[in-house]
Amino acid sequence: MKPIGCKFLAVAIAFIMLSVSSNAQDNGSLNFNGAIEVEGILGNDDVLPFWLRANTFAAKAEATNYVVTPDFSLSYAISERDSISIGASAYFHDGFNDTFQRNELFLRYRTSWLEVIAGSKRIQERFHGASIVADNFWMSGNARPLPGLLLQAPEYLKLTNSLRLDYALGHFFLNDDRVVQDAWVHYKRFGLSWSFSRKTSLVFEVEHYAQWSGTSPDFGKQPNDFSDFIDVFLASEGGENAADTDRRNATGEHMGLFNLVYQYKPAIGTYSIYHEHPIEDGSGTRLKNFPDGIWGIAFTANEKRYTSVLKAIVLEYIQTTDQSGRTGRSGNDNYFNGGVYRSGWSYEQQIIGLPFIQLNPNGIRIQNNRLRALHFGIVMRSRSFEYRLKSTAIENLGTYGEPFDPKQRALHNSIEISYETDSYGSFILRGGYDFLEFRDDAYGAGMAYRYVF
């Protein structure tokens, strides 16, 4: 956030802390949670294996050797349905330009039908972190959370006995050092869940992301008034002053997602079969880039009712090779790249979405967005031990304009073992090994300690 935004949020948090502290005994319950994690980690040739650094919300880079992460949250129950909370966490780490960085800093208000989040808050990882992405194709947890304002349904809202609704509307700031300075992100989501029996349901979601506003060194100040917001919201065509082809197609640069999930929920847990279909332009909405996206099957155990060794297991196939074809007016969708917004879908030179997408070393433009991958993840728990294993076989093809020759094939593996004590925190071991065809293999290991208070 800009300094004025940080000051406003800090003042709001301080006011709420004083307010809820003075009224907690009479009106509700006040809960404080805090934790600190300290990790040391090493990789051969000062390069960490892929799964030891990817999707860590930018806690680790290739050359990171240590991370210290303090975090806290304070929540106040106004009533049975309404609550307000604040949270903050940070990184002290090497491998980045800044040794100290904000991770989360947010204020959240929640009712039975609306959740409002102001600031920067991490997305919740699905399948206990076993998937290739934390949330979806465009939002993987590979970069620090964007600052902004998000209004969304706290959970699927009941419309009828069989139909439930999900929605979200957000405005975020790309306040990093990038080609188009001070760019904004518009976000919205609409979803429906249809339960056609007591155990089975079908979920369909549409998500929309758009970069807009800001100042380009090539095209000057980009449109950012209310009428432009309407154009961005509707993904309408650009006006007469459109800067390039992307702008003439639609004001701003747009990405989207169709998410289709079939769920079967017996007593032991939830089975999910899903497909996330990416959209870069109108051809994506017409499915011309099919079968690109994430295809997966997963199981998560019902830990509230059963004690199970298996917590989650995931098998996913990822493909981004079609891109609506190489040629033609609607071809070469060029995922994660931009025209005016040449830093692409990135934040602080970290890809925001699918973590295998590679930026050029200068942080501008994409050097790899065509790939095929098969991913396996599993999380297990036995007494005080928890085990997490990830393995991904991938073939990177580069881009349509600059293909890799030869193709870059790799097998990325990681394992994490944690032991939780009753009184002395958790001890964590992490290890990874990348089998690489295009350079020397990468391997590394680390040890972490986490204490919750």
DOROFI-5596 format. One record per atom (N, C-alpha, C): residue in three letters; x, y, z. Coordinates in steps of 0.2 Angstrom, whole numbers, plus 2048, in hexadecimal, padded with zeros to 3 digits. Each point is the difference from the previous one (the first is absolute). Layout:
% DOROFI-5596
ALAXYZ ...
% end
This chain:
% DOROFI-5596
MET8047FA800 MET7FC806800 MET804806800 LYS7FD8067FE LYS804806800 LYS800802808 PRO805805801 PRO801801807 PRO7FA803804 ILE7FC8047FC ILE7F9802803 ILE7FC7FB802 GLY8007FA7FB GLY7FB7FB801 GLY8037FC806 CYS8067FF801 CYS8037FC806 CYS7FF804806 LYS800807800 LYS7FF804806 LYS7F87FF802 PHE7FC8007FB PHE7F9800802 PHE7FE7F9803 LEU8037FB7FD LEU7FF7F9802 LEU8027FF807 ALA806803802 ALA803800806 ALA7FC803805 VAL7FE8067FF VAL7FB804804 VAL7FA7FC802 ALA7FD7FD7FA ALA7FA7FC801 ALA8017FA805 ILE8057FD7FF ILE8027FA804 ILE801802807 ALA804806801 ALA801802807 ALA7F9802803 PHE7FC8037FD PHE7F9802802 PHE7FC7FA802 ILE8007FB7FC ILE7FC7FA801 ILE8037FC806 MET806800801 MET8037FC805 MET7FE804807 LEU800806800 LEU7FE804806 LEU7F97FF802 SER7FC8007FA SER7F9800801 SER7FE7F9802 VAL8027FB7FD VAL7FE7F9802 VAL8037FE807 SER806802801 SER8037FF807 SER7FB803806 SER7FE8067FF SER7FC803805 SER7F97FD801 ASN7FD7FD7FA ASN7FA7FD800 ASN7FF7F8800 ALA8067FD800 ALA8007F97FF ALA7FC7FC806 GLN801803806 GLN7FD7FC806 GLN7F9801800 ASP7FD8057FD ASP7F9801801 ASP7FC7FD7F9 ASN8038017FA ASN7FC7FE7FA ASN8027FA7FD GLY8067FD801 GLY8027FA7FC GLY8077FE802 SER8027FB7FC SER8077FD802 SER8058037FB LEU806801803 LEU8068037FD LEU8057FA800 ASN8037FE7FA ASN8057FB7FF ASN8068027FD PHE8067FF803 PHE8068017FD PHE8047FA7FE ASN8038007FA ASN8047FB7FE ASN8068027FD GLY8067FD802 GLY8068027FD GLY8057FA7FF ALA8058017FC ALA8047FB7FE ALA8078037FD ILE8057FC801 ILE8068027FD ILE8047FA7FD GLU8028007FA GLU8047FB7FD GLU8078027FE VAL8057FC801 VAL8078017FE VAL8027FA7FC GLU8038027FA GLU8027FB7FC GLU8078017FD GLY8047FB800 GLY8068017FC GLY8007FA7FB ILE8038027FA ILE7FF7FC7FA ILE8068017FB LEU8027FA7FD LEU8068017FC LEU7FF7FC7F9 GLY8028027FB GLY8007FC7F9 GLY8078007FD ASN8017FB7FC ASN8068007FC ASN8018057FB ASP806803800 ASP8018067FB ASP7FB806802 ASP7FE800806 ASP7FC806803 ASP7FA8017FC VAL7FD7FA7FE VAL7FA8007FC VAL7FB7FB804 LEU7FA802802 LEU7FC7FB804 LEU7FC7FC7FB PRO7FE7FA801 PRO7FC7FC7FC PRO7F98047FF PHE7FC7FE7FB PHE7FA8047FE PHE7FB800806 TRP7FE7FA802 TRP7FB800805 TRP802802807 LEU806802801 LEU802803807 LEU7FF8087FF ARG7FF8037FB ARG7FF8077FF ARG7FA8027FD ALA7FD7FC7FB ALA7FA8027FD ALA7FA800804 ASN7FB8047FF ASN7FA800803 ASN801801808 THR805804802 THR801802807 THR7FE807801 PHE7FC8037FC PHE7FE807801 PHE806804800 ALA8057FF7FC ALA8078037FF ALA804801807 ALA7FF7FB804 ALA8047FF806 ALA8077FE7FE LYS8017FC7FA LYS8067FE7FE LYS8028017F9 ALA8068027FE ALA8028007F9 ALA8057FB7FF GLU8037FF7FA GLU8057FB7FE GLU806800805 ALA802806802 ALA806801804 ALA7FF801808 THR7FA7FF802 THR7FE801807 THR8037FA805 ASN803803805 ASN8037FB805 ASN7FD800807 TYR7FC806801 TYR7FC800807 TYR7FA8047FF VAL7FB7FE804 VAL7FA804800 VAL7FD800807 VAL7FF806803 VAL7FC801806 VAL7FA8037FF THR7FA7FC802 THR7F98037FF THR7FC800806 PRO800807803 PRO7FB801806 PRO7F98017FD ASP7FB7FE803 ASP7F98027FE ASP7FC800806 PHE7FA804800 PHE7FB800805 PHE7FA8027FD SER7FA7FE804 SER7F98027FE SER7FD801806 LEU7FB805800 LEU7FC802805 LEU7F88007FE SER7FC7FC803 SER7F98007FD SER7FB801806 TYR7FB8037FE TYR7FB802805 TYR7F97FE7FE ALA7FC7FC803 ALA7FA7FE7FF ALA7FB805802 ILE7FD8037FB ILE7FB805802 ILE7F97FD802 SER7FF7FB7FC SER7FA7FC802 SER8017F97FD GLU7FB7FB800 GLU8017FA7FE GLU8027FF7F8 ARG7FE8057FC ARG8018007F9 ARG8058067FE ASP801805804 ASP8048057FE ASP807800804 SER8058027FC SER807800803 SER8048057FD ILE805802803 ILE8058057FD ILE8077FD802 SER8058017FC SER8067FD801 SER8068047FD ILE806800802 ILE8058037FD ILE8067FB800 GLY8058017FC GLY8057FB7FF GLY8068037FD ALA8067FE802 ALA8068037FD ALA8067FA801 SER8048007FA SER8057FC800 SER8068037FC ALA8067FD801 ALA8058037FC ALA8067FB7FF TYR8048027FB TYR8067FB7FF TYR807804802 PHE8047FD803 PHE807802800 PHE8047FA7FC HIS8028027FB HIS8047FB7FB HIS8058037FC ASP8047FB7FD ASP8058027FB ASP7FD7FE7F9 GLY8048017FB GLY7FE7FE7F9 GLY7FC8057FD PHE7FE806803 PHE7FC8057FD PHE803807801 ASN7FE8057FD ASN803806800 ASN7FF803807 ASP7FA7FF803 ASP7FE802807 ASP8007FA805 THR804801805 THR8017FB805 THR7F97FF804 PHE7FD806801 PHE7FA800804 PHE7FA8027FB GLN7FB7FB800 GLN7FA8027FB GLN7FA7FE804 ARG7FB8047FE ARG7F97FE803 ARG7FD7FA7FC ASN7FD7FB804 ASN7FD7FB7FD ASN7F8801800 GLU7FD800806 GLU7F9802801 GLU7FF806804 LEU7FB8047FF LEU7FF806804 LEU7F88027FE PHE7FC7FD804 PHE7F98017FE PHE7FB801806 LEU7FA8037FE LEU7FA801804 LEU7FB7FC7FD ARG7FC7FC804 ARG7FB7FC7FD ARG7F9801804 TYR7FB8017FD TYR7F9800803 TYR7FC7FA7FD ARG7FD7FC804 ARG7FC7FA7FD ARG7F9800803 THR7FB7FF7FC THR7F97FE802 THR7FE7FA7FD SER7FA7FE800 SER7FE7FA7FD SER8008007F9 TRP7FF8067FD TRP8008007F8 TRP8058047FD LEU804803804 LEU8068057FD LEU806800804 GLU8067FF7FC GLU806801803 GLU8048067FD VAL802805804 VAL8048057FD VAL807800803 ILE8058007FB ILE807800802 ILE8038067FD ALA803804804 ALA8048067FE ALA8087FE802 GLY8048017FB GLY8077FF801 GLY8027FA7FC SER8057FD803 SER8037FA7FC SER7FF7FA804 LYS7FD7FB7FD LYS7FF7FA804 LYS8017FA7FB ARG8037FB803 ARG8027FA7FC ARG7F97FC7FE ILE8007FD7FA ILE7FB7FB7FF ILE8017FA803 GLN7FA7FC801 GLN8007FA804 GLN8027FA7FC GLU8057FC801 GLU8037FB7FC GLU7FB7FA800 ARG7FE7FE7FA ARG7FB7FA800 ARG8047FA800 PHE7FD7FA802 PHE8027FA801 PHE8067FF804 HIS800804806 HIS806801805 HIS8078017FC GLY8008047FB GLY8068017FD GLY8037FB7FB ALA7FC7FB7FE ALA8027FA7FC ALA8008027F9 SER7FC8057FE SER7FF8027F9 SER8068037FD ILE7FF8017F9 ILE8068047FD ILE7FF807800 VAL7F9802802 VAL7FF808802 VAL7FC800806 ALA801806804 ALA7FD801806 ALA7F88017FF ASP7FE8047FB ASP7F98017FF ASP7FE7FE7F9 ASN8038037FB ASN7FE7FF7F9 ASN8068017FB PHE7FF7FF7F9 PHE8048017FB PHE804807800 TRP7FC805802 TRP802807800 TRP803802807 MET7FE7FD805 MET802802807 MET8037FA804 SER8067FF7FF SER8037FA803 SER804800807 GLY800807802 GLY804801806 GLY8088007FF ASN8028027FA ASN8078007FE ASN803807802 ALA7FB805801 ALA802807801 ALA7FD802807 ARG803806802 ARG7FD802806 ARG7F98037FF PRO7FB7FF805 PRO7F98027FF PRO8008087FE LEU7FC8017FB LEU7FF8077FD LEU7FC804805 PRO802807801 PRO7FC804804 PRO7FA8027FD GLY7FA801803 GLY7FA8037FD GLY7FA7FF805 LEU7FA7FF7FC LEU7FA800804 LEU7FC7FA7FC LEU7FD7FB804 LEU7FD7FB7FE LEU7F97FF803 LEU7FA7FF7FD LEU7FA7FF802 LEU7FE7F97FE GLN7FE7FB804 GLN7FE7FA7FD GLN7FC7FC805 ALA7FD7FB7FE ALA7FC7FB804 ALA8047FC804 PRO7FF800807 PRO8047FC804 PRO8007F97FF GLU7FB7FD7FD GLU7FF7FA7FE GLU7FA7FF7FB TYR7FF7FB7FD TYR7FB7FF7FB TYR7F9802804 LEU7FC8047FE LEU7FA802803 LEU7FA7FD7FD LYS7FC7FD805 LYS7FA7FC7FE LYS7FB8047FC LEU7FE7FE7FA LEU7FA8037FD LEU7FA7FC800 THR8017FA7FF THR7FA7FB801 THR8047FA803 ASN7FC7FA801 ASN8027FA803 ASN8067FD7FC SER8008017FA SER8057FD7FB SER8058057FD LEU7FF807800 LEU8048057FD LEU803805804 ARG806801800 ARG804804804 ARG8048057FB LEU801806803 LEU8038067FC LEU807802803 ASP8058017FC ASP806803802 ASP8028077FC TYR803805803 TYR8018067FC TYR806803803 ALA8038057FC ALA806804803 ALA8018067FB LEU802805803 LEU8028067FC LEU806803804 GLY8058027FC GLY806802803 GLY8048057FC HIS804805803 HIS8048057FD HIS8077FF803 PHE8057FF7FD PHE8077FF802 PHE8058057FD PHE805801803 PHE8068057FE PHE8067FC7FE LEU8038017FA LEU8067FD7FF LEU805806801 ASN803800806 ASN804806803 ASN8077FE800 ASP8027FB7FB ASP8077FF800 ASP8038037FA ASP8077FF7FF ASP8048037FB ASP7FE7FC7FA ARG7FD8037FB ARG7FE7FD7FA ARG7FF8047FA VAL7FF7FE7FA VAL8008047FA VAL7FB805801 VAL7FA7FE801 VAL7FA805801 VAL7FF801807 GLN803806802 GLN800802807 GLN7F8801803 ASP7FF7FE806 ASP7FA801804 ASP7FA7FD7FC ALA8017FA7FD ALA7FA7FD7FD ALA7FC7FD805 TRP7F97FF7FE TRP7FB7FD804 TRP7FE7F97FE VAL7FD7FC804 VAL7FD7FA7FE VAL7F9800802 HIS7FB7FF7FB HIS7F97FF802 HIS7FF7F8800 TYR7FC7FE805 TYR7FE7F9801 TYR7F97FF801 LYS7FD7FB7FE LYS7F97FE801 LYS8007F87FF ARG7FB7FD804 ARG7FF7F9800 ARG7F87FF801 PHE7FE7FB7FC PHE7F97FE801 PHE7FF7F87FF GLY7FD7FD805 GLY8007F9800 GLY7F97FD803 LEU7FE7FA7FD LEU7FA7FD802 LEU8027F9802 SER7FD7FD805 SER8017F9802 SER7F97FD800 TRP7FF7FB7FD TRP7FA7FC7FF TRP8017F9803 SER7FC7FF805 SER8007F9804 SER7FA7FC7FD PHE8027FB7FC PHE7FB7FC7FD PHE7FE7FA804 SER8047FF805 SER7FE7FB805 SER804801807 ARG7FF7FC805 ARG802802806 ARG808800800 LYS8037FC7FC LYS8077FF800 LYS8048037FA THR7FC8027FB THR8038027FA THR7FE8087FE SER8058037FD SER7FF8077FE SER8048027FA LEU7FE8057FC LEU8048037FB LEU801807801 VAL8068027FF VAL802807801 VAL8028037FA PHE7FE8067FE PHE8028047FA PHE802807802 GLU8068027FF GLU802807802 GLU8038037FA VAL7FF8077FF VAL8038047FB VAL804806804 GLU8078007FF GLU804805803 GLU8038057FA HIS801806802 HIS8028057FC HIS805805803 TYR8068007FD TYR805805802 TYR8028057FA ALA801806802 ALA8028057FB ALA805805803 GLN8068017FC GLN805805802 GLN7FD8067FC TRP800806804 TRP7FE8067FC TRP803806804 SER7FF8067FE SER803806802 SER807800800 GLY804805804 GLY807800800 GLY8038057FB THR806801800 THR8048047FB THR8057FC7FC SER7FF7FF7FA SER8057FC7FC SER8058057FD PRO8077FE800 PRO8058047FD PRO7FF8007F8 ASP7FC7FC7FD ASP7FF8007F9 ASP7FA8037FE PHE7FA7FF804 PHE7FA8037FE PHE7FD805804 GLY804802805 GLY7FD805805 GLY7FB7FE805 LYS7FD804803 LYS7FB7FF805 LYS7FA7FC7FD GLN7FE7FA803 GLN7FB7FC7FE GLN7F9802803 PRO7FB7FF7FC PRO7F9802803 PRO7FE7FD806 ASN7FE805805 ASN7FE7FD807 ASN7FA804803 ASP7FC8037FC ASP7FA803803 ASP7FA7FB800 PHE7FA802803 PHE7FB7FC801 PHE7FD7FC7FA SER8008047FA SER7FE7FD7FA SER8057FA7FE ASP806802801 ASP8057FA7FE ASP7FF7FA805 PHE7FF802806 PHE7FE7FA805 PHE7FB7FC7FD ILE7FA8037FE ILE7FB7FC7FD ILE8027FC7FA ASP8048037FC ASP8037FC7FA ASP8047FA802 VAL804801805 VAL8047FB803 VAL7FB7FA803 PHE7FB803804 PHE7FC7FB803 PHE7FC7FC7FB LEU7FE8037FA LEU7FD7FC7FB LEU8057FD7FB ALA806801801 ALA8057FE7FA ALA7FE8037FA SER7FE8067FF SER7FE8047FA SER8068017FC GLU7FF8027FA GLU8058027FB GLU803807802 GLY8068007FE GLY803807802 GLY7FE8057FB GLY801806802 GLY7FE8067FC GLY8058027FA GLU7FF8067FE GLU8048027FA GLU807801802 ASN802801806 ASN807801802 ASN8037FA803 ALA7FD7FA7FE ALA8037FA802 ALA8077FF7FE ALA8057FE805 ALA8078007FE ALA8027FB7FC ASP7FD7FA800 ASP8037FB7FB ASP7FA7FB7FF THR8027FA7FE THR7FB7FB7FE THR7FC7FE806 ASP8037FF806 ASP7FD7FD806 ASP7FB806802 ARG802806800 ARG7FC805802 ARG7FA8017FB ARG8017FF7FA ARG7FA8007FB ARG7FB7FB801 ASN8037FA803 ASN7FB7FA801 ASN7FC802806 ALA803803805 ALA7FC801807 ALA804805804 THR7FD804803 THR804805805 THR8037FC805 GLY807801801 GLY8047FC804 GLY8027FA7FD GLU8037FB804 GLU8027FA7FE GLU7FD7FB805 HIS7FC7FB7FD HIS7FC7FC803 HIS8027F8800 MET7FE7FD806 MET8017F9800 MET7FA7FD804 GLY7FE7FA7FF GLY7FA7FD803 GLY8017F9801 LEU7FB7FD803 LEU8007F9802 LEU7F97FD800 PHE7FF7FA7FD PHE7FA7FC801 PHE8027FA805 ASN7FD7FF805 ASN8027FB805 ASN7FA7FB801 LEU8017FA7FE LEU7FA7FB800 LEU8027FB805 VAL7FC7FE805 VAL8027FB805 VAL7FA7FC802 TYR8027F97FF TYR7FB7FB803 TYR8027FE806 GLN7FC7FF805 GLN8027FE807 GLN7FB7FB803 TYR8037FB802 TYR7FD7FA804 TYR802800807 LYS7FB800805 LYS801801807 LYS7FD7FB804 PRO8047FA800 PRO7FE7FB805 PRO802802807 ALA7FF7FC805 ALA801802807 ALA808801801 ILE8047FC7FD ILE807800801 ILE8048067FD GLY7FD8047FB GLY8038067FE GLY7FD8027F9 THR8048047FC THR7FD8037FA THR8057FE7FA TYR7FD7FD7FB TYR8037FE7FA TYR7FE8067FB SER8058037FC SER7FF8057FC SER8037FE7F9 ILE7FD8027FA ILE8027FF7FA ILE7FF8077FD TYR8058037FD TYR8008077FE TYR8048027FA HIS7FE8057FC HIS8048037FB HIS7FF808800 GLU806803800 GLU801807800 GLU8028027F9 HIS7FC8047FD HIS8018027F9 HIS8028077FF PRO8068027FE PRO802807800 PRO7FE8037FA ILE7FF807801 ILE7FD8047FB ILE8058067FF GLU8028027FA GLU8048067FF GLU7FD8057FC ASP7FB7FD7FC ASP7FC8057FC ASP7FA7FC7FE GLY7FC8037FB GLY7FA7FD7FE GLY8007F97FD SER8067FE7FE SER8017F97FD SER7FF7FB806 GLY803803806 GLY8007FB806 GLY7F97FF802 THR7FB805800 THR7F97FF802 THR7FD7FC7FB ARG8027FF7FA ARG7FD7FC7FB ARG8047F9800 LEU8047FF805 LEU8047F9801 LEU8047FF7FA LYS8038057FC LYS8047FE7FB LYS8077FE802 ASN802801807 ASN8067FE802 ASN7FF7F9804 PHE7FB7FD800 PHE7FF7F9803 PHE8057FC7FD PRO8037FB804 PRO7FF7FE807 PRO804804805 ASP8038067FE ASP804803805 ASP7FD801807 GLY805800805 GLY7FD801807 GLY8037FB805 ILE7FC7FF805 ILE8027FB805 ILE7FA7FB801 TRP8027FA7FF TRP7FB7FA801 TRP8027FC806 GLY7FC7FF804 GLY8027FD807 GLY7FB7FB803 ILE8027FC804 ILE7FC7FC805 ILE803800806 ALA7FC801806 ALA803801806 ALA7FB7FD805 PHE8037FE806 PHE7FC7FE806 PHE803803806 THR7FB803804 THR802803807 THR7FB7FC805 ALA8047FE805 ALA7FC7FC806 ALA7FC805804 ASN7FB7FD803 ASN7FC804805 ASN8037FF807 GLU804804802 GLU8047FF806 GLU7FC802806 LYS7FA8037FF LYS7FB802806 LYS7FD7FA802 ARG7FF7FB7FC ARG7FC7FA802 ARG8047FA800 TYR8068007FD TYR8047F9800 TYR807802801 THR8047FB803 THR807801800 THR8037FC7FB SER8038037FB SER8037FD7FA SER8078027FF VAL8047FB7FE VAL8078017FE VAL8008057FA LEU7FC7FF7FB LEU8008047FA LEU7FC806801 LYS8038067FF LYS7FD806801 LYS7FE8037F9 ALA8047FF7FB ALA7FE8027F9 ALA8057FD7FB ILE7FD7FE7FA ILE8047FE7FA ILE7FD8037FA VAL8058027FC VAL7FE8037FA VAL8047FD7FA LEU7FD8007FA LEU8037FE7FA LEU7FE8057FA GLU8048047FD GLU7FF8057FC GLU8048007F9 TYR7FC8027FB TYR8048017F9 TYR7FF8077FE ILE8058037FE ILE8008077FE ILE8038017F9 GLN7FC8047FC GLN8028017F9 GLN7FF8077FF THR8058037FC THR7FF8077FE THR8038017F9 THR7FF7FA7FC THR8048007F9 THR7FB8037FB ASP7FA800800 ASP7FB8017FB ASP8008087FE GLN7FE803806 GLN7FF8087FF GLN7FD8027FA SER7FA7FC7FE SER7FC8027FB SER8048007F9 GLY8057FC800 GLY8047FF7FA GLY8058067FF ARG8057FE7FB ARG806805800 ARG7FE8067FC THR7FC7FF7FB THR7FE8067FB THR7F9801800 GLY7FE8057FC GLY7F9803800 GLY7FF805804 ARG7FA8047FF ARG7FE805804 ARG8007FF807 SER7FD7FA802 SER7FF7FE807 SER8057FB803 GLY8057FF7FC GLY8057FB802 GLY806803804 ASN8047FC803 ASN806802804 ASN7FE804806 ASP7FC7FE804 ASP7FE803806 ASP805803804 ASN8067FD800 ASN806802803 ASN7FF801808 TYR7FE7FB803 TYR7FE800807 TYR805804805 PHE7FE804804 PHE803804805 PHE8048067FD ASN8018007FA ASN8038067FD ASN7FB8067FF GLY8038067FE GLY7FC8057FF GLY8028057FB GLY7FC8047FD GLY8028057FB GLY802806803 VAL7FC804802 VAL801806804 VAL8047FE807 TYR7FD7FB803 TYR8027FE807 TYR8057FB7FF ARG8068027FE ARG8067FB7FE ARG8037FC806 SER7FE802806 SER8037FC805 SER7FC7FA801 GLY7FA7FF7FC GLY7FC7FA800 GLY7FC800807 TRP7FE7FA801 TRP7FC7FE806 TRP8057FE806 SER804805802 SER8057FF805 SER7FF806805 TYR8047FE806 TYR800805805 TYR807800803 GLU804805800 GLU807800803 GLU8047FB7FC GLN7FF7FF7FA GLN8037FB7FB GLN7FF7F9803 GLN7FB7FF803 GLN7FD7F9801 GLN7FA7FF7FD ILE7FF7FA7FC ILE7FA7FF7FD ILE7FB7FF805 ILE7FA8037FF ILE7FA7FF805 ILE7FD7FA7FF GLY7FF7FD7FA GLY7FD7FA7FF GLY8047FA7FF LEU7FE7FB7FC LEU8037FA7FF LEU808800801 PRO8037FD805 PRO807802801 PRO8057FE7FB PHE7FE7FB7FB PHE8057FE7FC PHE8018057FA ILE7FC8057FF ILE8018067FC ILE806803802 GLN8058027FB GLN806803801 GLN8018077FD LEU802805804 LEU8018067FE LEU8078017FD ASN8028047FB ASN8068027FE ASN804802806 PRO807800800 PRO804802806 PRO7FF807801 ASN7FE8047FC ASN7FF807801 ASN7F9802803 GLY7FC7FA801 GLY7FA801803 GLY7FA8037FB ILE8028017FA ILE7FB8027FB ILE7FF7FB7FA ARG7FA7FF7FF ARG7FE7FB7FB ARG8017F9803 ILE7FD7FB7FC ILE8007F9802 ILE8057FC7FC GLN8047FC803 GLN8047FB7FB GLN7FE7F9800 ASN7FB7FE804 ASN7FD7FA800 ASN7F9800802 ASN7FB7FF7FC ASN7F97FF801 ASN7FC7FB7FD ARG8047FB7FD ARG7FE7FA7FC ARG8037FA804 LEU7FB7FC803 LEU8037FA804 LEU7FB7FB800 ARG8027FA802 ARG7FC7FA802 ARG8037FE806 ALA7FC7FE805 ALA8027FD806 ALA7FB7FC804 LEU8037FB803 LEU7FC7FB804 LEU802801807 HIS7FB801805 HIS802801807 HIS7FD7FC805 PHE8037FE805 PHE7FE7FB805 PHE801803807 GLY7FB801804 GLY801802807 GLY7FD7FC805 ILE803800806 ILE7FC7FC805 ILE802803807 VAL7FB800804 VAL801802807 VAL7FE7FB805 MET8047FE805 MET7FE7FB805 MET802802807 ARG7FC7FD804 ARG801802807 ARG8007F9805 SER8057FF804 SER8007FB804 SER802802807 ARG7FB800805 ARG802803807 ARG8028077FF SER806801802 SER803807801 SER8048027F9 PHE8007FB7FC PHE8048017F9 PHE7FC8027FB GLU8028047FB GLU7FC8027FA GLU8057FF7FA TYR7FE7FD7FB TYR8057FF7FA TYR7FC8037FA ARG8048047FC ARG7FE8037FA ARG8057FF7FA LEU7FD7FD7FB LEU8047FE7FA LEU7FE8037FA LYS8048037FC LYS7FE8027F9 LYS8057FE7FB SER7FD7FE7FA SER8057FE7FA SER7FC8027FA THR8048037FC THR7FD8037F9 THR8057FF7FB ALA7FE7FC7FB ALA8037FF7F9 ALA7FE8057FB ILE8058047FD ILE7FE8067FC ILE8048007FA GLU7FD8037FB GLU8038017F9 GLU7FF8077FE ASN805804801 ASN8008087FE ASN8028017F9 LEU7FB8037FC LEU8018017F9 LEU8028077FE GLY800805805 GLY8028077FE GLY7FA8047FF THR8008047FB THR7FA8047FD THR7FF7FE7F9 TYR7FB8027FD TYR7FF7FF7F8 TYR8058047FD GLY801806802 GLY8058057FD GLY8077FD800 GLU8027FE806 GLU8077FD802 GLU8007F9803 PRO7FF7FB7FC PRO7FF7F9803 PRO8077FE803 PHE8007FC805 PHE8067FD803 PHE8027FA7FB ASP8068007FE ASP8037FB7FC ASP8077FE803 PRO8007FA803 PRO7FB7FB801 PRO7FB802805 LYS7FB7FC801 LYS7FB801805 LYS8037FF807 GLN7FE803805 GLN803800807 GLN7FC7FB804 ARG8027FA801 ARG7FC7FB804 ARG803800807 ALA7FC7FF805 ALA802800807 ALA7FB7FC804 LEU8037FD806 LEU7FC7FD805 LEU801803807 HIS7FB804802 HIS801804807 HIS7FD7FC805 ASN8047FF806 ASN7FD7FC805 ASN802803807 SER7FB7FF805 SER802803806 SER7FC7FC806 ILE803800806 ILE7FD7FD805 ILE800804806 GLU7FB800804 GLU800804807 GLU7FE7FC805 ILE8037FF806 ILE7FE7FD806 ILE800804806 SER7FB801803 SER7FF804806 SER7FE7FC806 TYR803802806 TYR7FE7FD806 TYR7FE805805 GLU7FA7FF802 GLU7FC805804 GLU8007FD808 THR804804804 THR8007FF807 THR7FA803804 ASP7FF7FE806 ASP7FA802804 ASP802807802 SER806802802 SER801806803 SER8068047FD TYR8047FD7FC TYR8068037FD TYR8008027F9 GLY7FA8007FD GLY8008027F9 GLY8017FA7FB SER8018027FA SER8017FB7FA SER8078007FD PHE8027FA7FF PHE8078007FD PHE7FF7FD7F9 ILE8038037FA ILE7FE7FE7FA ILE8067FF7FC LEU8017FB7FC LEU8057FE7FB LEU7FD8017F9 ARG8048037FC ARG7FE8017F9 ARG8067FE7FB GLY7FE7FC7FB GLY8057FE7FB GLY7FD8007F9 GLY8058017FB GLY7FD8007F9 GLY8067FE7FB TYR7FE7FD7FB TYR8057FE7FB TYR7FC8017F9 ASP8048047FB ASP7FD8017FA ASP8057FC7FB PHE7FD7FB7FC PHE8047FD7FB PHE7FF8047F9 LEU8058037FE LEU8008057FA LEU8047FE7FA GLU7FD8007FA GLU8037FE7FA GLU8058067FD PHE7FE806802 PHE8038067FC PHE805803804 ARG8017FE807 ARG806802804 ARG8017FB805 ASP805802805 ASP8017FB805 ASP7FA800805 ASP7FF7FA803 ASP7FB7FF804 ASP800805806 ALA7FB801803 ALA7FF805806 ALA7FE7FC806 TYR803800806 TYR7FE7FD806 TYR801804806 GLY7FC7FF805 GLY801804806 GLY7FC7FE806 ALA801803806 ALA7FD7FE806 ALA800805805 GLY7FB800804 GLY7FF805805 GLY7FD7FE806 MET801803806 MET7FD7FF806 MET7FC806803 ALA7FA7FF802 ALA7FC806803 ALA7FE7FE807 TYR7FE805804 TYR7FD800806 TYR7FA805800 ARG7FA7FE802 ARG7FB804801 ARG7FD7FF807 TYR7FE806803 TYR7FD801806 TYR7FA804800 VAL7FB7FD802 VAL7F9803800 VAL7FE802808 PHE7FE807800 PHE7FF802807 PHE7F9804800 
% end
